[in-house]
Amino acid sequence: MGMDSIIAIKEFENINDIVTREGQFFMASVTAYVNDSVVYCGNVDCMFTYECGYSQYRITIDWLMSQEGLKSKGLFCSYNTNFQKFEYDNDELIITDKKTKIRIIFLSKE
């Protein structure tokens, strides 16, 4: 967590040319795994924000499902660099947290 996670987000933003879109939604293909089983796969809006007060990046994911649906799958609406590990590998931003792994691939500059 921490600085390595921030570097991963910056690399993802730079390579996909979305640095100037911080605080704005972008379309991504997201696959979420819980205990190595796929619990979600689809194209959704995502957004990065930097929270100065906490010195952390946050990614918000619009899963297109209810809070109950998220809870039943073990997912959250957002993840941050102070509590989850972020890695950038092979065009994917990978978020890991205990039992959960989320792979994010940038889809569009629109």
DONU-73770 format. One record per residue (C-alpha): z, x, y; residue number from 1. Coordinates in Angstrom, 3 decimals. Each point is the difference from the previous one (the first is absolute). Layout:
<atoms>
Z/X/Y/NUM $
...
</atoms>
This chain:
<atoms>
0.000/0.000/0.000/1 $
0.158/1.091/3.601/2 $
-2.462/2.530/1.407/3 $
-2.270/0.166/-3.086/4 $
-0.371/-3.784/0.148/5 $
-0.873/0.113/3.703/6 $
-2.614/2.687/-0.692/7 $
-1.510/-2.195/-2.744/8 $
-0.336/-2.948/2.403/9 $
-1.529/2.187/2.730/10 $
-2.509/1.419/-2.512/11 $
-0.924/-3.523/-1.162/12 $
-0.437/-1.105/3.633/13 $
-2.026/3.079/0.985/14 $
-2.358/-0.031/-2.986/15 $
-0.660/-3.731/0.377/16 $
-0.300/0.219/3.808/17 $
2.743/-2.564/0.647/18 $
2.372/2.137/2.098/19 $
-0.775/-2.049/3.107/20 $
0.696/-3.221/-1.918/21 $
3.733/0.543/-0.442/22 $
1.640/-3.360/0.604/23 $
-3.217/-1.853/-0.937/24 $
-0.952/-1.453/-3.371/25 $
-2.662/1.637/-2.186/26 $
-1.484/-1.202/-3.289/27 $
0.994/1.854/-3.157/28 $
-0.248/-0.371/-3.737/29 $
3.567/-0.069/-1.311/30 $
1.187/0.285/-3.577/31 $
3.722/-0.307/-0.716/32 $
1.685/1.036/-3.228/33 $
3.538/-0.788/-1.095/34 $
1.187/1.910/-3.064/35 $
-3.650/1.134/-0.462/36 $
-1.294/-3.606/-0.265/37 $
-2.414/-1.325/2.633/38 $
1.683/-2.821/1.944/39 $
-2.539/-0.254/2.838/40 $
-3.582/1.092/0.611/41 $
-2.042/-1.129/2.981/42 $
-1.305/0.599/3.510/43 $
2.607/-0.569/2.697/44 $
0.796/0.845/3.604/45 $
2.307/2.984/0.550/46 $
1.491/1.498/3.153/47 $
1.732/3.291/0.841/48 $
2.617/0.187/2.732/49 $
2.225/2.860/1.084/50 $
3.588/-0.977/0.740/51 $
1.436/2.567/2.420/52 $
3.592/-1.200/-0.346/53 $
-0.054/0.702/-3.743/54 $
-2.497/2.917/0.052/55 $
-2.022/-1.717/-2.704/56 $
-3.407/-1.429/-0.736/57 $
-0.151/-3.530/-1.361/58 $
-2.906/-1.575/-1.830/59 $
-0.182/-3.771/0.053/60 $
-2.008/-1.626/-2.799/61 $
-1.203/-3.596/0.202/62 $
0.169/-0.811/-3.720/63 $
-1.315/-3.544/0.552/64 $
2.849/-1.509/-1.990/65 $
3.330/-1.657/0.682/66 $
3.333/1.784/0.300/67 $
0.929/-1.507/-3.373/68 $
-3.183/1.423/-1.549/69 $
0.718/3.441/1.447/70 $
3.575/-0.073/-1.209/71 $
-1.017/-1.057/-3.515/72 $
-2.431/2.957/-0.176/73 $
2.460/2.494/1.493/74 $
-2.060/0.593/3.150/75 $
0.856/0.137/3.713/76 $
-1.915/-0.754/3.202/77 $
0.519/3.535/1.293/78 $
0.865/3.511/-1.119/79 $
1.117/2.974/2.086/80 $
0.172/3.770/-0.146/81 $
3.814/0.114/0.115/82 $
0.412/-1.913/-3.262/83 $
-3.237/0.362/-1.981/84 $
-2.135/3.000/-0.923/85 $
-3.562/0.028/1.376/86 $
-2.712/2.299/-1.372/87 $
-3.676/0.380/0.809/88 $
-2.244/0.818/-2.960/89 $
-3.693/-0.518/-0.721/90 $
-0.572/-2.473/2.891/91 $
3.078/-2.034/-0.967/92 $
3.313/-0.403/1.762/93 $
2.614/-0.312/-2.741/94 $
3.435/-1.494/0.673/95 $
2.697/0.415/-2.639/96 $
3.440/-1.568/-0.093/97 $
2.121/-0.087/-3.159/98 $
-1.993/-2.338/-2.304/99 $
-2.857/-0.716/2.439/100 $
-3.221/1.911/0.696/101 $
-2.537/-1.281/2.534/102 $
-3.505/1.447/0.420/103 $
-1.804/-0.684/3.292/104 $
-3.695/0.728/0.614/105 $
-1.480/-0.511/3.472/106 $
-2.952/-2.432/-0.058/107 $
-1.328/-0.638/3.481/108 $
-0.041/1.221/3.568/109 $
-0.532/-3.565/1.260/110 $
</atoms>
